[in-house]
Each structure stands twice: as C-alpha cells, then as structure tokens.
Amino acid sequence: MEAQLKKELGTSMLKSAGHSGGGCISQGQSFDTDHGRVFVKINHKSQAKRMFDGELASLVAIVMTDTVKVPKPVKVIELDTGGAVFVMEHVDMRGLSRHSKQLGERLADLHLHNQRQSDRQNKEQQTVGKGPDVPVIDQFGFQVPTCCGYLPQSVPTALSFSTPPPSMATLSTSWASPGCSEGSATPSTLGTTTRSPRPRGLRRGISCINSSTI
C-alpha cells in the first residue's frame, strides 16, 4: 500500500506520523509526505471505493460553503491489493466541548448557506458588474451515492426541495448503523443528508454529520 500511496501522491517520503486509529468500518493513519501531513482512511472491503467516493464529494460540498471546518479531501485511491484508501488533510483535534456553541452556529450557517447564496445572487444580478460565483442548488438530491457504513444511500435529484422523489420517504424513518449513532435522517439544503445523532459526545456527532465514518 505504501508504494502505491507514494506513486499516487507524487511523494518520495511517506513516513508514519504516529497518529492512528480506527473503528468498526475503517482504519486510519497519518503520514508525513513531501507535500505535508495527510490522513489516510484505509478499508480493504470491496465496497470501500464507493463509500469513500461519497465521503470525498460530501467534504467538497461542505468545504465550498466555508462554514464548518472539515478536512480538505485529496483523493480516493483504489488499492491494487483490494479495497481503497481516502487521503485527506490531517487535522489535529482536541477536546471540542468548549466549542459547542460555535459548532451549533456553524451548523446553522451550513444549512442556511444555499438560501443565503440564492438571496445574495438575486440581489447582485440587479447590480452592474456583479454575477453568480458559487452555484446555487435548486434541486433536491446529491450527485453521487453516499453511505452509512457500507450501506449506499442514493438520493436522486427531484425538481424541488418540496417534492423529493418517493425513494426518499425511507430516509425520514429512524435508523441505527454500525457507522453512526442512532438518530434520524433528514434532507438538508445542501442536497446531502444530515444525520442527527443520539447525544453520545460531540466527536461522535461530527463523524456522522460529515459522513466521515471511521
């Protein structure tokens, strides 16, 4: 795996940074490279690439809002030996309890981002020299399937947020998964699915919100 990582990342150095961990789905390891420190999620199951592709797209969508801090995704690599890895920015994390108020405010900003962007662009279109810069999402859905654990959750596009496709009805029910705390799933204004976890500590909640299940 290390040799393939070096090749895919274009680095001559790939040294373990001593940060590792894992759970019931994937394992994780931080590495120092020629381009800085990265965090690598590793999964040797056949479903790994589909799961990681959904996580990468989800993180890209969140990063574009400039609201909640999430690791910047680098790339998903399908391993020659089977499975896949997901390379992303390494983020040093500490206790988050004292930041709970700020987290709540940022999550609210995340859900309001699309509406605020639409309002701003409508206003700027009336001003000479101004125009749209970040696309406004006007359809319900997401461009790639995302997963809860290994379970894919395809969210096809619909004409509006008020008329989601029939297949979305199942997402309004309660669920429990090895990858996240028990909770409920509701469609967000980003077109992704935001899960509201059962209170089990702030760290567990964040892993479910950004679909980054280790």
Solvent accessible surface area in square Angstrom, and as a share of the most:
residue,aa,sasa,rsa
1,M,64,0.29
2,E,89,0.40
3,A,81,0.62
4,Q,31,0.14
5,L,1,0.01
6,K,78,0.33
7,K,169,0.71
8,E,70,0.31
9,L,26,0.13
10,G,56,0.53
11,T,10,0.06
12,S,91,0.59
13,M,83,0.37
14,L,25,0.12
15,K,131,0.55
16,S,62,0.40
17,A,22,0.17
18,G,67,0.65
19,H,80,0.36
20,S,83,0.53
21,G,40,0.38
22,G,46,0.44
23,G,39,0.38
24,C,90,0.54
25,I,17,0.09
26,S,2,0.01
27,Q,98,0.44
28,G,4,0.04
29,Q,32,0.14
30,S,0,0.00
31,F,11,0.05
32,D,34,0.18
33,T,8,0.05
34,D,75,0.39
35,H,134,0.60
36,G,36,0.35
37,R,98,0.36
38,V,18,0.10
39,F,38,0.16
40,V,0,0.00
41,K,1,0.00
42,I,23,0.11
43,N,6,0.03
44,H,120,0.54
45,K,113,0.48
46,S,110,0.71
47,Q,67,0.30
48,A,0,0.00
49,K,75,0.32
50,R,106,0.39
51,M,4,0.02
52,F,0,0.00
53,D,51,0.27
54,G,1,0.00
55,E,7,0.03
56,L,46,0.23
57,A,13,0.10
58,S,6,0.04
59,L,0,0.00
60,V,62,0.36
61,A,17,0.14
62,I,12,0.06
63,V,55,0.31
64,M,106,0.47
65,T,10,0.06
66,D,134,0.69
67,T,15,0.09
68,V,21,0.12
69,K,127,0.54
70,V,8,0.05
71,P,27,0.17
72,K,116,0.49
73,P,29,0.18
74,V,77,0.44
75,K,64,0.27
76,V,26,0.15
77,I,6,0.03
78,E,104,0.47
79,L,10,0.05
80,D,127,0.66
81,T,117,0.68
82,G,32,0.31
83,G,12,0.12
84,A,0,0.00
85,V,0,0.00
86,F,0,0.00
87,V,0,0.00
88,M,6,0.03
89,E,54,0.24
90,H,31,0.14
91,V,48,0.28
92,D,86,0.45
93,M,93,0.42
94,R,169,0.62
95,G,51,0.49
96,L,39,0.19
97,S,91,0.59
98,R,204,0.75
99,H,68,0.30
100,S,58,0.38
101,K,155,0.66
102,Q,85,0.38
103,L,29,0.15
104,G,39,0.38
105,E,86,0.39
106,R,94,0.34
107,L,36,0.18
108,A,49,0.38
109,D,44,0.23
110,L,7,0.04
111,H,59,0.26
112,L,80,0.40
113,H,36,0.16
114,N,15,0.08
115,Q,100,0.44
116,R,126,0.46
117,Q,14,0.06
118,S,28,0.18
119,D,77,0.40
120,R,91,0.33
121,Q,13,0.06
122,N,82,0.42
123,K,150,0.64
124,E,33,0.15
125,Q,114,0.51
126,Q,155,0.69
127,T,71,0.41
128,V,153,0.88
129,G,82,0.79
130,K,120,0.51
131,G,35,0.33
132,P,90,0.57
133,D,98,0.51
134,V,44,0.25
135,P,100,0.63
136,V,47,0.27
137,I,65,0.33
138,D,107,0.56
139,Q,70,0.31
140,F,5,0.02
141,G,7,0.07
142,F,20,0.09
143,Q,134,0.59
144,V,47,0.27
145,P,57,0.36
146,T,11,0.06
147,C,13,0.08
148,C,10,0.06
149,G,3,0.03
150,Y,59,0.22
151,L,123,0.61
152,P,53,0.33
153,Q,27,0.12
154,S,76,0.49
155,V,9,0.05
156,P,60,0.38
157,T,85,0.49
158,A,15,0.11
159,L,153,0.76
160,S,37,0.24
161,F,76,0.32
162,S,97,0.62
163,T,82,0.48
164,P,58,0.37
165,P,23,0.14
166,P,124,0.78
167,S,66,0.42
168,M,12,0.05
169,A,69,0.53
170,T,98,0.57
171,L,26,0.13
172,S,85,0.55
173,T,81,0.47
174,S,90,0.58
175,W,52,0.18
176,A,77,0.60
177,S,22,0.14
178,P,97,0.61
179,G,5,0.05
180,C,6,0.03
181,S,1,0.01
182,E,72,0.32
183,G,16,0.15
184,S,43,0.28
185,A,2,0.01
186,T,73,0.42
187,P,69,0.43
188,S,9,0.06
189,T,51,0.30
190,L,13,0.07
191,G,3,0.03
192,T,20,0.11
193,T,12,0.07
194,T,21,0.12
195,R,3,0.01
196,S,63,0.41
197,P,38,0.24
198,R,95,0.35
199,P,130,0.82
200,R,130,0.47
201,G,53,0.51
202,L,55,0.27
203,R,121,0.44
204,R,91,0.33
205,G,10,0.09
206,I,35,0.18
207,S,29,0.19
208,C,0,0.00
209,I,31,0.16
210,N,11,0.06
211,S,10,0.07
212,S,16,0.11
213,T,9,0.05
214,I,68,0.35
